[in-house]
Amino acid sequence: MSDTKMKPKKGLNAKIIAGKYKGQVGKITSVSRKDNKVTIENMNIAKKHVKPTQQSPSGGIVNKEKGIHISNIKVIADV
């Protein structure tokens, strides 16, 4: 890669360059252009308390992947 910057797209690999997960590499699972965030596989996990519903009658605490701002990642070529 020379001067062109790759845009984050679903399925590409990305390296986190800032924050708690700095230096780790993972696959992008979703991109939100509206919020300028990406979700990376098994990174930035947060616990969310969920009320019981008909779909999940037990409710409880669920682990969920949260978004990371695009400025904190770098898209890398497939290794």
PyMOL Python script that loads the backbone (N, CA, C, O; Angstrom):
from pymol import cmd

cmd.read_pdbstr("""\
ATOM      1  N   MET A   1       0.835  -1.180   0.000  1.00  0.00           N
ATOM      2  CA  MET A   1       0.000   0.000   0.000  1.00  0.00           C
ATOM      3  C   MET A   1       0.878   1.241   0.000  1.00  0.00           C
ATOM      4  O   MET A   1       1.770   1.381   0.836  1.00  0.00           O
ATOM      5  N   SER A   2       0.624   2.122  -0.924  1.00  0.00           N
ATOM      6  CA  SER A   2       1.388   3.360  -0.959  1.00  0.00           C
ATOM      7  C   SER A   2       0.625   4.473  -0.267  1.00  0.00           C
ATOM      8  O   SER A   2       0.493   4.452   0.957  1.00  0.00           O
ATOM      9  N   ASP A   3       0.115   5.453  -1.019  1.00  0.00           N
ATOM     10  CA  ASP A   3      -0.554   6.595  -0.422  1.00  0.00           C
ATOM     11  C   ASP A   3      -2.054   6.404  -0.265  1.00  0.00           C
ATOM     12  O   ASP A   3      -2.705   7.203   0.409  1.00  0.00           O
ATOM     13  N   THR A   4      -2.615   5.367  -0.869  1.00  0.00           N
ATOM     14  CA  THR A   4      -4.061   5.182  -0.788  1.00  0.00           C
ATOM     15  C   THR A   4      -4.428   4.582   0.561  1.00  0.00           C
ATOM     16  O   THR A   4      -3.750   3.686   1.063  1.00  0.00           O
ATOM     17  N   LYS A   5      -5.508   5.087   1.137  1.00  0.00           N
ATOM     18  CA  LYS A   5      -5.985   4.592   2.428  1.00  0.00           C
ATOM     19  C   LYS A   5      -7.179   3.683   2.191  1.00  0.00           C
ATOM     20  O   LYS A   5      -8.131   4.065   1.510  1.00  0.00           O
ATOM     21  N   MET A   6      -7.129   2.480   2.751  1.00  0.00           N
ATOM     22  CA  MET A   6      -8.235   1.543   2.587  1.00  0.00           C
ATOM     23  C   MET A   6      -9.366   1.914   3.533  1.00  0.00           C
ATOM     24  O   MET A   6      -9.131   2.235   4.697  1.00  0.00           O
ATOM     25  N   LYS A   7     -10.575   1.869   3.035  1.00  0.00           N
ATOM     26  CA  LYS A   7     -11.744   2.145   3.862  1.00  0.00           C
ATOM     27  C   LYS A   7     -12.171   0.857   4.556  1.00  0.00           C
ATOM     28  O   LYS A   7     -12.062  -0.225   3.979  1.00  0.00           O
ATOM     29  N   PRO A   8     -12.654   0.967   5.787  1.00  0.00           N
ATOM     30  CA  PRO A   8     -13.093  -0.238   6.491  1.00  0.00           C
ATOM     31  C   PRO A   8     -14.344  -0.833   5.849  1.00  0.00           C
ATOM     32  O   PRO A   8     -15.333  -0.135   5.624  1.00  0.00           O
ATOM     33  N   LYS A   9     -14.286  -2.116   5.562  1.00  0.00           N
ATOM     34  CA  LYS A   9     -15.417  -2.837   4.991  1.00  0.00           C
ATOM     35  C   LYS A   9     -15.561  -4.164   5.714  1.00  0.00           C
ATOM     36  O   LYS A   9     -14.586  -4.709   6.230  1.00  0.00           O
ATOM     37  N   LYS A  10     -16.761  -4.671   5.751  1.00  0.00           N
ATOM     38  CA  LYS A  10     -17.055  -5.938   6.405  1.00  0.00           C
ATOM     39  C   LYS A  10     -16.203  -7.052   5.790  1.00  0.00           C
ATOM     40  O   LYS A  10     -16.126  -7.183   4.569  1.00  0.00           O
ATOM     41  N   GLY A  11     -15.572  -7.844   6.644  1.00  0.00           N
ATOM     42  CA  GLY A  11     -14.770  -8.969   6.172  1.00  0.00           C
ATOM     43  C   GLY A  11     -13.280  -8.695   6.107  1.00  0.00           C
ATOM     44  O   GLY A  11     -12.491  -9.638   6.043  1.00  0.00           O
ATOM     45  N   LEU A  12     -12.866  -7.422   6.123  1.00  0.00           N
ATOM     46  CA  LEU A  12     -11.445  -7.090   6.091  1.00  0.00           C
ATOM     47  C   LEU A  12     -10.850  -7.205   7.484  1.00  0.00           C
ATOM     48  O   LEU A  12     -11.566  -7.146   8.484  1.00  0.00           O
ATOM     49  N   ASN A  13      -9.537  -7.369   7.540  1.00  0.00           N
ATOM     50  CA  ASN A  13      -8.841  -7.405   8.817  1.00  0.00           C
ATOM     51  C   ASN A  13      -8.461  -5.997   9.231  1.00  0.00           C
ATOM     52  O   ASN A  13      -8.128  -5.162   8.390  1.00  0.00           O
ATOM     53  N   ALA A  14      -8.511  -5.733  10.539  1.00  0.00           N
ATOM     54  CA  ALA A  14      -8.168  -4.415  11.055  1.00  0.00           C
ATOM     55  C   ALA A  14      -7.318  -4.566  12.309  1.00  0.00           C
ATOM     56  O   ALA A  14      -7.505  -5.488  13.103  1.00  0.00           O
ATOM     57  N   LYS A  15      -6.379  -3.637  12.466  1.00  0.00           N
ATOM     58  CA  LYS A  15      -5.538  -3.590  13.655  1.00  0.00           C
ATOM     59  C   LYS A  15      -5.986  -2.406  14.492  1.00  0.00           C
ATOM     60  O   LYS A  15      -6.165  -1.307  13.969  1.00  0.00           O
ATOM     61  N   ILE A  16      -6.167  -2.621  15.785  1.00  0.00           N
ATOM     62  CA  ILE A  16      -6.572  -1.541  16.679  1.00  0.00           C
ATOM     63  C   ILE A  16      -5.319  -0.778  17.080  1.00  0.00           C
ATOM     64  O   ILE A  16      -4.352  -1.365  17.564  1.00  0.00           O
ATOM     65  N   ILE A  17      -5.342   0.556  16.872  1.00  0.00           N
ATOM     66  CA  ILE A  17      -4.148   1.366  17.119  1.00  0.00           C
ATOM     67  C   ILE A  17      -4.270   2.236  18.361  1.00  0.00           C
ATOM     68  O   ILE A  17      -3.317   2.936  18.705  1.00  0.00           O
ATOM     69  N   ALA A  18      -5.408   2.216  19.044  1.00  0.00           N
ATOM     70  CA  ALA A  18      -5.585   3.011  20.260  1.00  0.00           C
ATOM     71  C   ALA A  18      -6.631   2.359  21.146  1.00  0.00           C
ATOM     72  O   ALA A  18      -7.554   1.704  20.660  1.00  0.00           O
ATOM     73  N   GLY A  19      -6.478   2.544  22.445  1.00  0.00           N
ATOM     74  CA  GLY A  19      -7.468   2.046  23.386  1.00  0.00           C
ATOM     75  C   GLY A  19      -7.047   0.779  24.096  1.00  0.00           C
ATOM     76  O   GLY A  19      -5.887   0.370  24.037  1.00  0.00           O
ATOM     77  N   LYS A  20      -8.008   0.160  24.770  1.00  0.00           N
ATOM     78  CA  LYS A  20      -7.768  -1.013  25.605  1.00  0.00           C
ATOM     79  C   LYS A  20      -7.221  -2.198  24.804  1.00  0.00           C
ATOM     80  O   LYS A  20      -6.396  -2.957  25.311  1.00  0.00           O
ATOM     81  N   TYR A  21      -7.666  -2.357  23.579  1.00  0.00           N
ATOM     82  CA  TYR A  21      -7.286  -3.509  22.755  1.00  0.00           C
ATOM     83  C   TYR A  21      -6.176  -3.171  21.756  1.00  0.00           C
ATOM     84  O   TYR A  21      -6.044  -3.842  20.733  1.00  0.00           O
ATOM     85  N   LYS A  22      -5.384  -2.146  22.040  1.00  0.00           N
ATOM     86  CA  LYS A  22      -4.321  -1.673  21.140  1.00  0.00           C
ATOM     87  C   LYS A  22      -3.379  -2.814  20.746  1.00  0.00           C
ATOM     88  O   LYS A  22      -2.928  -3.587  21.591  1.00  0.00           O
ATOM     89  N   GLY A  23      -3.094  -2.901  19.447  1.00  0.00           N
ATOM     90  CA  GLY A  23      -2.166  -3.896  18.935  1.00  0.00           C
ATOM     91  C   GLY A  23      -2.818  -5.190  18.493  1.00  0.00           C
ATOM     92  O   GLY A  23      -2.166  -6.004  17.840  1.00  0.00           O
ATOM     93  N   GLN A  24      -4.074  -5.409  18.822  1.00  0.00           N
ATOM     94  CA  GLN A  24      -4.740  -6.650  18.451  1.00  0.00           C
ATOM     95  C   GLN A  24      -5.344  -6.537  17.056  1.00  0.00           C
ATOM     96  O   GLN A  24      -5.727  -5.455  16.609  1.00  0.00           O
ATOM     97  N   VAL A  25      -5.418  -7.681  16.382  1.00  0.00           N
ATOM     98  CA  VAL A  25      -5.939  -7.738  15.019  1.00  0.00           C
ATOM     99  C   VAL A  25      -7.172  -8.621  15.001  1.00  0.00           C
ATOM    100  O   VAL A  25      -7.210  -9.664  15.654  1.00  0.00           O
ATOM    101  N   GLY A  26      -8.186  -8.195  14.246  1.00  0.00           N
ATOM    102  CA  GLY A  26      -9.409  -8.977  14.131  1.00  0.00           C
ATOM    103  C   GLY A  26     -10.146  -8.659  12.846  1.00  0.00           C
ATOM    104  O   GLY A  26      -9.786  -7.735  12.117  1.00  0.00           O
ATOM    105  N   LYS A  27     -11.185  -9.438  12.577  1.00  0.00           N
ATOM    106  CA  LYS A  27     -11.987  -9.264  11.371  1.00  0.00           C
ATOM    107  C   LYS A  27     -13.143  -8.317  11.648  1.00  0.00           C
ATOM    108  O   LYS A  27     -13.793  -8.422  12.688  1.00  0.00           O
ATOM    109  N   ILE A  28     -13.405  -7.395  10.731  1.00  0.00           N
ATOM    110  CA  ILE A  28     -14.513  -6.455  10.867  1.00  0.00           C
ATOM    111  C   ILE A  28     -15.819  -7.194  10.590  1.00  0.00           C
ATOM    112  O   ILE A  28     -15.977  -7.821   9.542  1.00  0.00           O
ATOM    113  N   THR A  29     -16.761  -7.113  11.548  1.00  0.00           N
ATOM    114  CA  THR A  29     -18.039  -7.799  11.372  1.00  0.00           C
ATOM    115  C   THR A  29     -19.148  -6.863  10.916  1.00  0.00           C
ATOM    116  O   THR A  29     -20.101  -7.304  10.274  1.00  0.00           O
ATOM    117  N   SER A  30     -19.038  -5.566  11.240  1.00  0.00           N
ATOM    118  CA  SER A  30     -20.026  -4.600  10.756  1.00  0.00           C
ATOM    119  C   SER A  30     -19.431  -3.203  10.762  1.00  0.00           C
ATOM    120  O   SER A  30     -18.513  -2.900  11.523  1.00  0.00           O
ATOM    121  N   VAL A  31     -19.985  -2.347   9.883  1.00  0.00           N
ATOM    122  CA  VAL A  31     -19.533  -0.959   9.763  1.00  0.00           C
ATOM    123  C   VAL A  31     -20.753  -0.060   9.861  1.00  0.00           C
ATOM    124  O   VAL A  31     -21.752  -0.278   9.175  1.00  0.00           O
ATOM    125  N   SER A  32     -20.667   0.965  10.726  1.00  0.00           N
ATOM    126  CA  SER A  32     -21.729   1.947  10.852  1.00  0.00           C
ATOM    127  C   SER A  32     -21.198   3.293  10.370  1.00  0.00           C
ATOM    128  O   SER A  32     -20.478   3.979  11.096  1.00  0.00           O
ATOM    129  N   ARG A  33     -21.552   3.663   9.156  1.00  0.00           N
ATOM    130  CA  ARG A  33     -21.088   4.931   8.579  1.00  0.00           C
ATOM    131  C   ARG A  33     -21.706   6.118   9.319  1.00  0.00           C
ATOM    132  O   ARG A  33     -21.083   7.173   9.428  1.00  0.00           O
ATOM    133  N   LYS A  34     -22.934   5.947   9.830  1.00  0.00           N
ATOM    134  CA  LYS A  34     -23.624   7.023  10.530  1.00  0.00           C
ATOM    135  C   LYS A  34     -22.868   7.424  11.803  1.00  0.00           C
ATOM    136  O   LYS A  34     -22.711   8.610  12.091  1.00  0.00           O
ATOM    137  N   ASP A  35     -22.402   6.423  12.561  1.00  0.00           N
ATOM    138  CA  ASP A  35     -21.704   6.681  13.821  1.00  0.00           C
ATOM    139  C   ASP A  35     -20.188   6.673  13.674  1.00  0.00           C
ATOM    140  O   ASP A  35     -19.477   6.944  14.642  1.00  0.00           O
ATOM    141  N   ASN A  36     -19.676   6.366  12.474  1.00  0.00           N
ATOM    142  CA  ASN A  36     -18.235   6.229  12.220  1.00  0.00           C
ATOM    143  C   ASN A  36     -17.606   5.188  13.138  1.00  0.00           C
ATOM    144  O   ASN A  36     -16.535   5.412  13.702  1.00  0.00           O
ATOM    145  N   LYS A  37     -18.279   4.046  13.282  1.00  0.00           N
ATOM    146  CA  LYS A  37     -17.776   2.981  14.144  1.00  0.00           C
ATOM    147  C   LYS A  37     -17.782   1.659  13.401  1.00  0.00           C
ATOM    148  O   LYS A  37     -18.569   1.443  12.479  1.00  0.00           O
ATOM    149  N   VAL A  38     -16.880   0.774  13.828  1.00  0.00           N
ATOM    150  CA  VAL A  38     -16.844  -0.585  13.305  1.00  0.00           C
ATOM    151  C   VAL A  38     -16.904  -1.557  14.473  1.00  0.00           C
ATOM    152  O   VAL A  38     -16.483  -1.235  15.583  1.00  0.00           O
ATOM    153  N   THR A  39     -17.427  -2.740  14.215  1.00  0.00           N
ATOM    154  CA  THR A  39     -17.446  -3.799  15.206  1.00  0.00           C
ATOM    155  C   THR A  39     -16.444  -4.847  14.759  1.00  0.00           C
ATOM    156  O   THR A  39     -16.490  -5.313  13.620  1.00  0.00           O
ATOM    157  N   ILE A  40     -15.540  -5.217  15.654  1.00  0.00           N
ATOM    158  CA  ILE A  40     -14.501  -6.192  15.335  1.00  0.00           C
ATOM    159  C   ILE A  40     -14.739  -7.441  16.171  1.00  0.00           C
ATOM    160  O   ILE A  40     -15.067  -7.366  17.355  1.00  0.00           O
ATOM    161  N   GLU A  41     -14.564  -8.599  15.523  1.00  0.00           N
ATOM    162  CA  GLU A  41     -14.816  -9.893  16.123  1.00  0.00           C
ATOM    163  C   GLU A  41     -14.069 -10.056  17.455  1.00  0.00           C
ATOM    164  O   GLU A  41     -12.852  -9.883  17.506  1.00  0.00           O
ATOM    165  N   ASN A  42     -14.789 -10.385  18.519  1.00  0.00           N
ATOM    166  CA  ASN A  42     -14.242 -10.673  19.855  1.00  0.00           C
ATOM    167  C   ASN A  42     -13.444  -9.519  20.465  1.00  0.00           C
ATOM    168  O   ASN A  42     -12.539  -9.764  21.263  1.00  0.00           O
ATOM    169  N   MET A  43     -13.751  -8.283  20.115  1.00  0.00           N
ATOM    170  CA  MET A  43     -13.087  -7.117  20.694  1.00  0.00           C
ATOM    171  C   MET A  43     -14.137  -6.194  21.302  1.00  0.00           C
ATOM    172  O   MET A  43     -15.286  -6.174  20.861  1.00  0.00           O
ATOM    173  N   ASN A  44     -13.741  -5.438  22.308  1.00  0.00           N
ATOM    174  CA  ASN A  44     -14.584  -4.432  22.943  1.00  0.00           C
ATOM    175  C   ASN A  44     -15.905  -5.035  23.424  1.00  0.00           C
ATOM    176  O   ASN A  44     -16.986  -4.560  23.077  1.00  0.00           O
ATOM    177  N   ILE A  45     -15.791  -6.092  24.231  1.00  0.00           N
ATOM    178  CA  ILE A  45     -16.957  -6.795  24.758  1.00  0.00           C
ATOM    179  C   ILE A  45     -17.487  -6.039  25.985  1.00  0.00           C
ATOM    180  O   ILE A  45     -16.713  -5.655  26.862  1.00  0.00           O
ATOM    181  N   ALA A  46     -18.798  -5.831  26.042  1.00  0.00           N
ATOM    182  CA  ALA A  46     -19.431  -5.170  27.181  1.00  0.00           C
ATOM    183  C   ALA A  46     -20.592  -6.033  27.663  1.00  0.00           C
ATOM    184  O   ALA A  46     -21.200  -6.769  26.885  1.00  0.00           O
ATOM    185  N   LYS A  47     -20.886  -5.934  28.934  1.00  0.00           N
ATOM    186  CA  LYS A  47     -22.022  -6.667  29.492  1.00  0.00           C
ATOM    187  C   LYS A  47     -23.262  -5.786  29.418  1.00  0.00           C
ATOM    188  O   LYS A  47     -23.224  -4.609  29.777  1.00  0.00           O
ATOM    189  N   LYS A  48     -24.364  -6.371  28.946  1.00  0.00           N
ATOM    190  CA  LYS A  48     -25.619  -5.640  28.817  1.00  0.00           C
ATOM    191  C   LYS A  48     -26.695  -6.392  29.578  1.00  0.00           C
ATOM    192  O   LYS A  48     -26.859  -7.601  29.412  1.00  0.00           O
ATOM    193  N   HIS A  49     -27.426  -5.670  30.411  1.00  0.00           N
ATOM    194  CA  HIS A  49     -28.522  -6.262  31.165  1.00  0.00           C
ATOM    195  C   HIS A  49     -29.774  -6.254  30.294  1.00  0.00           C
ATOM    196  O   HIS A  49     -30.182  -5.208  29.789  1.00  0.00           O
ATOM    197  N   VAL A  50     -30.383  -7.434  30.122  1.00  0.00           N
ATOM    198  CA  VAL A  50     -31.516  -7.591  29.220  1.00  0.00           C
ATOM    199  C   VAL A  50     -32.743  -8.022  30.008  1.00  0.00           C
ATOM    200  O   VAL A  50     -32.684  -8.949  30.815  1.00  0.00           O
ATOM    201  N   LYS A  51     -33.869  -7.330  29.761  1.00  0.00           N
ATOM    202  CA  LYS A  51     -35.132  -7.702  30.400  1.00  0.00           C
ATOM    203  C   LYS A  51     -35.672  -8.971  29.745  1.00  0.00           C
ATOM    204  O   LYS A  51     -35.406  -9.219  28.569  1.00  0.00           O
ATOM    205  N   PRO A  52     -36.420  -9.767  30.484  1.00  0.00           N
ATOM    206  CA  PRO A  52     -37.056 -10.935  29.874  1.00  0.00           C
ATOM    207  C   PRO A  52     -38.080 -10.517  28.816  1.00  0.00           C
ATOM    208  O   PRO A  52     -38.874  -9.603  29.037  1.00  0.00           O
ATOM    209  N   THR A  53     -38.053 -11.191  27.674  1.00  0.00           N
ATOM    210  CA  THR A  53     -39.031 -10.968  26.609  1.00  0.00           C
ATOM    211  C   THR A  53     -39.550 -12.320  26.148  1.00  0.00           C
ATOM    212  O   THR A  53     -39.147 -13.356  26.676  1.00  0.00           O
ATOM    213  N   GLN A  54     -40.444 -12.312  25.165  1.00  0.00           N
ATOM    214  CA  GLN A  54     -40.947 -13.584  24.638  1.00  0.00           C
ATOM    215  C   GLN A  54     -39.846 -14.346  23.912  1.00  0.00           C
ATOM    216  O   GLN A  54     -39.821 -15.576  23.953  1.00  0.00           O
ATOM    217  N   GLN A  55     -38.924 -13.628  23.239  1.00  0.00           N
ATOM    218  CA  GLN A  55     -37.832 -14.297  22.531  1.00  0.00           C
ATOM    219  C   GLN A  55     -36.821 -14.900  23.503  1.00  0.00           C
ATOM    220  O   GLN A  55     -36.334 -16.009  23.286  1.00  0.00           O
ATOM    221  N   SER A  56     -36.502 -14.163  24.586  1.00  0.00           N
ATOM    222  CA  SER A  56     -35.587 -14.681  25.605  1.00  0.00           C
ATOM    223  C   SER A  56     -36.256 -14.547  26.973  1.00  0.00           C
ATOM    224  O   SER A  56     -36.094 -13.531  27.649  1.00  0.00           O
ATOM    225  N   PRO A  57     -37.014 -15.579  27.381  1.00  0.00           N
ATOM    226  CA  PRO A  57     -37.788 -15.484  28.610  1.00  0.00           C
ATOM    227  C   PRO A  57     -36.933 -15.358  29.874  1.00  0.00           C
ATOM    228  O   PRO A  57     -37.418 -14.883  30.900  1.00  0.00           O
ATOM    229  N   SER A  58     -35.669 -15.778  29.810  1.00  0.00           N
ATOM    230  CA  SER A  58     -34.853 -15.719  31.015  1.00  0.00           C
ATOM    231  C   SER A  58     -34.248 -14.329  31.246  1.00  0.00           C
ATOM    232  O   SER A  58     -34.037 -13.927  32.390  1.00  0.00           O
ATOM    233  N   GLY A  59     -33.967 -13.596  30.161  1.00  0.00           N
ATOM    234  CA  GLY A  59     -33.345 -12.287  30.319  1.00  0.00           C
ATOM    235  C   GLY A  59     -31.940 -12.448  30.847  1.00  0.00           C
ATOM    236  O   GLY A  59     -31.249 -13.392  30.464  1.00  0.00           O
ATOM    237  N   GLY A  60     -31.485 -11.541  31.728  1.00  0.00           N
ATOM    238  CA  GLY A  60     -30.181 -11.683  32.371  1.00  0.00           C
ATOM    239  C   GLY A  60     -29.123 -10.772  31.770  1.00  0.00           C
ATOM    240  O   GLY A  60     -29.433  -9.743  31.171  1.00  0.00           O
ATOM    241  N   ILE A  61     -27.865 -11.172  31.941  1.00  0.00           N
ATOM    242  CA  ILE A  61     -26.723 -10.386  31.483  1.00  0.00           C
ATOM    243  C   ILE A  61     -26.144 -11.039  30.225  1.00  0.00           C
ATOM    244  O   ILE A  61     -25.855 -12.235  30.210  1.00  0.00           O
ATOM    245  N   VAL A  62     -25.982 -10.237  29.178  1.00  0.00           N
ATOM    246  CA  VAL A  62     -25.505 -10.732  27.886  1.00  0.00           C
ATOM    247  C   VAL A  62     -24.208 -10.019  27.527  1.00  0.00           C
ATOM    248  O   VAL A  62     -24.092  -8.811  27.736  1.00  0.00           O
ATOM    249  N   ASN A  63     -23.229 -10.748  26.989  1.00  0.00           N
ATOM    250  CA  ASN A  63     -22.006 -10.143  26.481  1.00  0.00           C
ATOM    251  C   ASN A  63     -22.255  -9.665  25.058  1.00  0.00           C
ATOM    252  O   ASN A  63     -22.762 -10.420  24.229  1.00  0.00           O
ATOM    253  N   LYS A  64     -21.902  -8.417  24.769  1.00  0.00           N
ATOM    254  CA  LYS A  64     -22.175  -7.836  23.459  1.00  0.00           C
ATOM    255  C   LYS A  64     -20.948  -7.090  22.961  1.00  0.00           C
ATOM    256  O   LYS A  64     -20.266  -6.416  23.733  1.00  0.00           O
ATOM    257  N   GLU A  65     -20.664  -7.214  21.646  1.00  0.00           N
ATOM    258  CA  GLU A  65     -19.555  -6.483  21.038  1.00  0.00           C
ATOM    259  C   GLU A  65     -20.004  -5.057  20.759  1.00  0.00           C
ATOM    260  O   GLU A  65     -21.050  -4.837  20.148  1.00  0.00           O
ATOM    261  N   LYS A  66     -19.218  -4.096  21.206  1.00  0.00           N
ATOM    262  CA  LYS A  66     -19.531  -2.690  21.002  1.00  0.00           C
ATOM    263  C   LYS A  66     -18.649  -2.140  19.876  1.00  0.00           C
ATOM    264  O   LYS A  66     -17.637  -2.741  19.514  1.00  0.00           O
ATOM    265  N   GLY A  67     -19.046  -1.004  19.337  1.00  0.00           N
ATOM    266  CA  GLY A  67     -18.319  -0.395  18.236  1.00  0.00           C
ATOM    267  C   GLY A  67     -17.044   0.304  18.683  1.00  0.00           C
ATOM    268  O   GLY A  67     -16.939   0.769  19.818  1.00  0.00           O
ATOM    269  N   ILE A  68     -16.073   0.371  17.768  1.00  0.00           N
ATOM    270  CA  ILE A  68     -14.820   1.092  17.970  1.00  0.00           C
ATOM    271  C   ILE A  68     -14.766   2.172  16.908  1.00  0.00           C
ATOM    272  O   ILE A  68     -15.063   1.904  15.744  1.00  0.00           O
ATOM    273  N   HIS A  69     -14.393   3.387  17.281  1.00  0.00           N
ATOM    274  CA  HIS A  69     -14.362   4.496  16.333  1.00  0.00           C
ATOM    275  C   HIS A  69     -13.349   4.213  15.219  1.00  0.00           C
ATOM    276  O   HIS A  69     -12.285   3.643  15.460  1.00  0.00           O
ATOM    277  N   ILE A  70     -13.700   4.621  14.005  1.00  0.00           N
ATOM    278  CA  ILE A  70     -12.873   4.352  12.825  1.00  0.00           C
ATOM    279  C   ILE A  70     -11.470   4.933  12.973  1.00  0.00           C
ATOM    280  O   ILE A  70     -10.514   4.371  12.439  1.00  0.00           O
ATOM    281  N   SER A  71     -11.330   6.054  13.693  1.00  0.00           N
ATOM    282  CA  SER A  71     -10.009   6.664  13.851  1.00  0.00           C
ATOM    283  C   SER A  71      -9.078   5.825  14.724  1.00  0.00           C
ATOM    284  O   SER A  71      -7.869   6.053  14.732  1.00  0.00           O
ATOM    285  N   ASN A  72      -9.628   4.859  15.455  1.00  0.00           N
ATOM    286  CA  ASN A  72      -8.817   4.022  16.338  1.00  0.00           C
ATOM    287  C   ASN A  72      -8.433   2.687  15.724  1.00  0.00           C
ATOM    288  O   ASN A  72      -7.879   1.826  16.407  1.00  0.00           O
ATOM    289  N   ILE A  73      -8.722   2.507  14.437  1.00  0.00           N
ATOM    290  CA  ILE A  73      -8.326   1.267  13.768  1.00  0.00           C
ATOM    291  C   ILE A  73      -7.556   1.586  12.495  1.00  0.00           C
ATOM    292  O   ILE A  73      -7.584   2.706  11.985  1.00  0.00           O
ATOM    293  N   LYS A  74      -6.865   0.558  12.001  1.00  0.00           N
ATOM    294  CA  LYS A  74      -6.147   0.668  10.736  1.00  0.00           C
ATOM    295  C   LYS A  74      -6.434  -0.601   9.946  1.00  0.00           C
ATOM    296  O   LYS A  74      -6.156  -1.703  10.419  1.00  0.00           O
ATOM    297  N   VAL A  75      -6.983  -0.455   8.761  1.00  0.00           N
ATOM    298  CA  VAL A  75      -7.295  -1.606   7.925  1.00  0.00           C
ATOM    299  C   VAL A  75      -5.974  -2.130   7.376  1.00  0.00           C
ATOM    300  O   VAL A  75      -5.168  -1.373   6.835  1.00  0.00           O
ATOM    301  N   ILE A  76      -5.763  -3.442   7.524  1.00  0.00           N
ATOM    302  CA  ILE A  76      -4.525  -4.043   7.047  1.00  0.00           C
ATOM    303  C   ILE A  76      -4.837  -5.047   5.938  1.00  0.00           C
ATOM    304  O   ILE A  76      -5.940  -5.585   5.847  1.00  0.00           O
ATOM    305  N   ALA A  77      -3.837  -5.276   5.107  1.00  0.00           N
ATOM    306  CA  ALA A  77      -4.004  -6.233   4.015  1.00  0.00           C
ATOM    307  C   ALA A  77      -4.129  -7.635   4.607  1.00  0.00           C
ATOM    308  O   ALA A  77      -3.603  -7.909   5.685  1.00  0.00           O
ATOM    309  N   ASP A  78      -4.821  -8.507   3.906  1.00  0.00           N
ATOM    310  CA  ASP A  78      -4.989  -9.882   4.374  1.00  0.00           C
ATOM    311  C   ASP A  78      -3.629 -10.554   4.518  1.00  0.00           C
ATOM    312  O   ASP A  78      -2.760 -10.448   3.653  1.00  0.00           O
ATOM    313  N   VAL A  79      -3.478 -11.248   5.641  1.00  0.00           N
ATOM    314  CA  VAL A  79      -2.183 -11.864   5.947  1.00  0.00           C
ATOM    315  C   VAL A  79      -2.193 -13.306   5.510  1.00  0.00           C
ATOM    316  O   VAL A  79      -1.197 -14.009   5.676  1.00  0.00           O
TER     317      VAL A  79
END
""", "prot")
cmd.dss("prot")
cmd.show_as("cartoon", "prot")
cmd.util.cbc("prot")
cmd.orient("prot")
